[in-house]
């Protein structure tokens, strides 16, 4: 998700948590507790996507990127070529785009 969407979800989850917490305080019942759980789940699942944790990502130098590309490139190239050879079909279905009636 984008940073804006993550921020909106996070702020909305906190607002829901506070709002439903007040509802549960003043009118205890089953519904506000379920909503509180939903707010907590929204906050917990969205924490890792916020910019607070972005500083811990590894930053690769251009040399390291080239080294990793050279290391893993042949592995994935062989994998994709093998998959294409083994699982792709050679049959082709032609459709007439100008035709109005279905086949």
PyMOL commands that set and color helices and strands:
alter all, ss='L'
color gray80, all
select helices_A, chain A and resi 3-26+30-49+51-56+62-87
alter helices_A, ss='H'
color red, helices_A
deselect
rebuild
show_as cartoon
